[in-house]
């Protein structure tokens, strides 16, 4: 998992990563990464956040507040975390526009001796 926080002029002000050895499927990993990033943003005491994800499916689930049995608990946790912000919005961007976060996530995989996706 990898995330990057930038301010409006696109300067990086914080970045982070985490790894989990066992994740049931790729979408669950994306959702766990989102939960970790929102937790970090909350700890830094951000009041507003615009989130750019390279997962169209997760972006859609978050924006429509659609339940998915396999992700129900994680999506609920994300919804609770969003309440800690005055403003929280999710937008899709292609992976090519999210390369730094993708590199952080792949580095976290390597640290677990897992093959990169």
Secondary structure as the mmCIF struct_conf table of DSSP 4:
data_model
#
loop_
_struct_conf.conf_type_id
_struct_conf.id
_struct_conf.beg_label_comp_id
_struct_conf.beg_label_asym_id
_struct_conf.beg_label_seq_id
_struct_conf.end_label_comp_id
_struct_conf.end_label_asym_id
_struct_conf.end_label_seq_id
STRN STRN1 UNK A 2 UNK A 6
TURN_TY1_P TURN_TY1_P1 UNK A 8 UNK A 9
STRN STRN2 UNK A 12 UNK A 17
BEND BEND1 UNK A 21 UNK A 21
BEND BEND2 UNK A 24 UNK A 25
HELX_RH_AL_P HELX_RH_AL_P1 UNK A 26 UNK A 43
TURN_TY1_P TURN_TY1_P2 UNK A 44 UNK A 45
BEND BEND3 UNK A 47 UNK A 47
STRN STRN3 UNK A 48 UNK A 53
BEND BEND4 UNK A 54 UNK A 54
HELX_RH_AL_P HELX_RH_AL_P2 UNK A 56 UNK A 64
TURN_TY1_P TURN_TY1_P3 UNK A 65 UNK A 65
HELX_RH_3T_P HELX_RH_3T_P1 UNK A 69 UNK A 71
HELX_RH_AL_P HELX_RH_AL_P3 UNK A 72 UNK A 82
TURN_TY1_P TURN_TY1_P4 UNK A 83 UNK A 84
BEND BEND5 UNK A 85 UNK A 86
STRN STRN4 UNK A 87 UNK A 92
HELX_RH_3T_P HELX_RH_3T_P2 UNK A 95 UNK A 97
HELX_RH_AL_P HELX_RH_AL_P4 UNK A 99 UNK A 111
TURN_TY1_P TURN_TY1_P5 UNK A 112 UNK A 113
#
